[in-house]
Amino acid sequence: MLDIYVFQAIRAMVYMSAPRVRNITYTVYWFISISCLLMVALLPYINWHSWPPVLKSYLMAIFMGLVVAKLLVSVFLLIDDLRRGVVWIIRRFSGSTPALPDGSGVVSGLTRSQFLNRLGLIAGGTLFASLVYGFSNKYNYRIHRIKMGFRHLPDAFRGMRIVQISDIHSGSFANREAVLKGIKMINDQKPDLVLFTGDLVNDRAVEMTDWMDVFREVKAPMGVYSTLGNHDYGDYYPWPDKTPNGYSAMQHANLDRVKALHGELGWRLMMNENVVLERGGEKIALLGVENWSSIKRFPRYGDLKRAYEGVADIPFKILMSHDPTHWDAQVRPEYPDISLTLAGHTHGMQFGVEIPGLKWSPAQYFYKQWAGLYKKGDQFLYVNRGFGFLGYPGRVGILPEITVIDLT
């Protein structure tokens, strides 16, 4: 129905064109539309999960891009249909023609219907073109620098540099040289401490096989610490041995392997625990929890109470928690002495606008804190936009991020 509805706008636009142009336009439109519909219809029969991840992500991105673009076109078509419906109703019951603002119903040589149809097609085409362009941005890493001042930061830690990365999603990578460029950018910041806030893989530990030597290069004098994200648990993968009650031995083995990967990378995985960092005879506490979300569809494995044990008397604390909804739901109301929380998870939905004076993404309709720095009272939250990508193999406006935090 959506394809047929949008086709009306296509047909109206090329109606006065040469027959050859019309035929080519119609053929291309219906070939693409029917191909997408066939792909969806055949998904249950083509062992989709065994396809190469890169191919899957591109196909799904193109399909979803077309659907969203057509929905956008439909908004303009619906406006025109509603307008014409109102005119028809007035004519039907009053026997008169309602006056139009310009007296002609023509906008710049076009009827209002033609104008809205073309405006809709331009909007939908622009959206789809931007999604295609975004394919080239998925490794276009950006460094976000921020200086953060804290009253309770010990003098010995003033000037300490933290690099935060998040959401690697190694199963989506295909360009080794591009990822190595990102690793070099991390190390070039000369961090004292590197913190990774979850989602090392999309689902399975095997996705890291070809990337271990790459991410093993991430180093810092005070260490590299990490947490788990919602994707690291393998909850979204169709494990073949899963029982009706949801248990899968394969999934549990996969999770154990994901945990082991952090150690093999030289990273200290924080599983609802803390570590005390010392410098110049002074101390700060670093806490790390498993995934904890206030949104029901995401898992809640984190235990901040356990992670907090033994560090109540240390005045400055940093928390790594993958999902930013944790901050408002538990961290702020129950642990007001956690000065800085670092999260990721949202990716900024890999789509949006970030220019001076304007920061927008569909992510803001799902997450109160979705990218960048947030402050309430003496507590800060920083949400990293993600190093990798998932689903859509690209970035539009919201580029992959390496966060550099200088403590003052």
N, C-alpha and C positions, 0 to 999 in steps of 0.2 A: 504493500500500500504506500509506503514511504517512497519507493522507487517510482511508482506510477504518479504520485503527487508531484514530485520534483520534475518528472519528465514533462509535465504540462508547461513548466517554466522554460525548460530547454526548447520544447517545440515552439513556444511562442516567440522565443528569441530568434530562432533561425527560420521562422515561417516564411519570410520574404526573401530568403537566400536562394541561391541556385539549387536545383534538385540534387546535384552531386554533393554539395556541402551539407544539405539536410540529411541525405542518406548516410554519409560518413559519420556525421554527428550522432545520429540515432544508433547506428551500429556500434560505435565505440561506447556510448553510454550504456546500452543494454548488454554488451559483452562484459563490461566491467561489473555491472550490477548483478548479472546472473552468475558470473564466476564467484563473486563474494557469497551469494546465497548458497551455491553448491558447496563451497568450502565449509560453511557452517553446517549444512545438512549432512555432510559426510564425516564430520568430526568424530562421531561415535564409532566409525568403522575403519579409520585410517591410522590407528595407533599413534595418535598425535603426540603423546608424551615422549616417544622415541625419536622424534624429529630433532635435528640440530637446533639448539636453543636460539642461535642467531637467526636462522630461517624462520622459526616460529615467531620471534619477536617482530621481525619486519612484516610478515604477513598479517599478523594481528594488528600492528600499528596502522598499516594501510587500510585494513578493513574498518577498524574503529574510526580512523580519520575520515573515511568516506561517510560512515554513518553519522558522525557528529556534524560534518559539513552539510549533509542533506537535511539534518534536523534544523540547522541554522537557516538554510534556504526556506524550509517549511514555515518558519516563524514569519518571514516576510510574505510568503504566499497566503498564510492564514490571515494576516493583517488585511491584505487586499480582499480576501474572500469575505471577511467580516464587514469591511467597508461597503462592498457591493451588496451584501445582505441587508445592511441597514438602509441603503438607498432603495433597494427593491421593496422593503417593508413600507417605507414612507410613500413610495409611489403606489403601492398596492392599496393602502388604506386611505390615502389622502387624495389620490388622483392627480398629484402634482409632482414635479421634479424638484428635489431640494437644490438650493443654490450652492454652487461650489465657490470656494474662496476666490479663484481667479476667473470664474465664469465660464471656464472651458473644460476643466478636468484634464488639462494638459500641463505637464511639467517639462520645460526645456525641450519642447518638440515631441515629447512622449506622452502617451496617456498615463494616468496614474497607475493603472495595472502594469503597463510596460515598465514604468519606472521602478515599481516595487519588485517586479520579477527580476529585473536586471540588478537592482541593488542586492537582492537576496542571493543571486548567483555570484555576484562579486564578493559578497561577504563569505559565502560558503567556500568559494574557490580560494580566497585569501587564507582562510583558516587551514584548508587542506595543504596549500602551498607552504604555509609556515611549518606545518608538521613534517612535511617532506624535507624542508630546509633544516629542521632541527636534527635530522639524522647526522649532520656534519658537526654538531655541537656536543656530542656525548662524551668526548674526551677533551673538551675545551675547558680545562681546569682553571678556576679562578681562586686567587688568594684573598681572603677577607681578613683584614688586620683590625685588631681592636685592643685598646688599652683599657684595663679595668682596675679601678681603685677600690680597695677594701680597708676598712678601719681596723679589722682584726688580723690583717696579714702580718706575720712576723717579719721583722726587718731583714732577716737573712734570705727571705724569699722575694723581696722586692726586686723587680727586674727579671724574675723567672719567666721563661717563655714556654708556653704550652702550645703544641699543635694538636688540634682535634680533627680527626677524620671519622666518617661514619658511612654506613650503608655501601660497602664495597660491592656486594652482589657479583661475586666473581663468575658465576654461571652465565652472566650476560656479556662478558668481555670477549672480544675477538681480535683486538689489535694490540699485540704485545709491546710494540715500540711506543704507542701512545700512552699505555699504562706506565711504562718505564719513565716516560717524561713526567708523569704525575708524581711518581716516587721520588724522582730527582728534585722536583719542586718542594716536596716535603722536607727532604734532607737539607736542601739549600737554605731553609729557614733557621738552621742550627738550633733546633728545639732542645730545651733541657728535659722535656717530658712530652711523650706522645700518648694521646688517649684516643682509643677507638671505641665508638659507642654502638656497635652491634650491626648485625646482618652481614656477616662475612660471605655467606652463600645465599643463593635463591631458595634452595631446598636441601641439596645433597652435598655431603662432604667431598665427593668425587669432583665437584666443580672446581675445587682448589688445586687439583693435581698439577695443572700446567702453570700455576701462578705462585707456587710456594717460594721458588727462588726469587721471584720479583718482590713479593711483600716481605721477604726475609731481610731485604735491604733497608727497611724502615728501622732506624736506630735512634736512640737518645741516651745521654749520659745517665739520666735518672730512671730510664727504663721506658718500656712500651706496655701500657695496660689496656685491657679490653673488657667488653661485656658482650652478652648475647642479645640479639634482636629477635623479633617475632619470627622471621624467616629461618633462623638458625635451627629451630626445633623440628623442621620438616613437616609441620602440621598441614601444609597445603599440597603435599605430594600424594598421589594415589598409591600408597604402598600395597603391593599385591597380596601381602599376607595379613592385611588388616582384618580383624574379626568384627562381627556385628556390634560388639560393645566398644569398638574403637582402638583396641590394642594392636600394636604391630611390633614384633621383635626387631624387624628390619629398621623401623623408625628409631627405636631405642639405640640400636647399634650405630646408626647414622649419627645420632646426637652425641654419643660418646666419642665418635671419630671427629666430629666438628670441634668438640672441646679439646681434643688432643692436638688438633691442628694449631691452635693458638700457642701451645707450648713449643711445638716444632718450629713455629715462626720466631720464637724468642719473646713472645708476648706473655704477660701475666694475666690470665683470665680471672676476672673478679666475679665470683658466684655468691652473691649476697654476703660479701665480706668487705674488710677494709685493710688498708696498709698505711702505716705511719711513715711519712717521708721526713727525713732529717737533713738539715742544711745549716751549717754554721752554729751547731748546737741548739737549733730551734726546730719545731715540728709543725707539720700540717697533716691532716688526715685525708686520704683518698678513699672514697667508698664506691663500690660497684654492685649493682643489683641486676638480677635477671629481668627479662622483659616484664613490665608492669604497665597495664593500660587501663584507663577508666572506660574505654569503649568495649562493649561486650564481645564484639566479633574478634578481638585480639586477645591473645593469652595473657594471663596474669600469674607469672611464676616468681616474681620478685618478692623479696622479704627484706624491706628496709630496716625493720626492727633488728633483725639479726646482723645486717651489715653495719648498723650503728653501734653495736655493742663494743664497749671498751674505749670509745673515743669521745665520750661526752665532755671530757675536760680539755680537749684540744680545741682552741678557739676558732680555728679556720678549717673549714671542711669543703671538699669538692666531691660532688656526686656524679657518677656516670649512670644514666638511666635512659635506655633507648627511646622510649615513647614520651613525648613532651607533655601528654595529658597527665602524667604522673605528678608533675610539678604542682598544679593547682589542686589536684585531688588528694594528695597525701603529703608531699614534701613541705609545702608552705605551711599548711595548717598544723602539722604535727612535729615538724623539725625546723623551727625558725632559725636555728643556728647553722644550717647548711647554706653557706654563702653563695656557692656557685653550682648550678646543675647544668650538665652538658647532655644534650639529647640529639636525635636525628629523626629517622623514621619517615618523615613526610615527603622528602625529596623536593619540597615545594611543588609537588605534583609534576615536576619537570616541565611546567608550562606556566607562563605568567609574564608580568612586566615589572621590571625593577629599574626605574630611572629616577633622577632627583625629583622629589615631590609626588611620586606615584609608585606604590608597591602593591601589586595585585596578583592573585593567583586563585584558581578554584579551591586550592587547599584551605583558604581562609574560611570557607563555608563548612569545613569539617573539623578544623583545628583552630582553637583560639590563639595558640602560639605555633606558628608553622615555619618560620625562617628568620634567622637573625637573633638579635638581643632583646630580652624582655626584663623588666625590673619591677619589683613590688617591694616597698620598704627597703630593707637592707639585703634582699635576696635577688639574685640574678639567674636567668635561664638563657642559655644559648642553644638555638636549634640549627644544627648543621644541615645544609641543603643536599648532602650526600656526595660521595666520591664516585659511585657507580650509577647504574640505572636499572630499571626493572620494568618489564612489560613493553612500554614504548621505548624503542632504542634510539632515543634522542633527547634533546633539551631545547626548549624554546623560551628564551628570556631568563629562565632560572638555571644557571649553569652549575656544573659540578664544582664542589667547594673543598678548599683546604683552609681551615680556620687557624689563624695565628693570634694567640691571646698573650699579651704582655701584662703581668701582674704588677700593680704599683700600689 
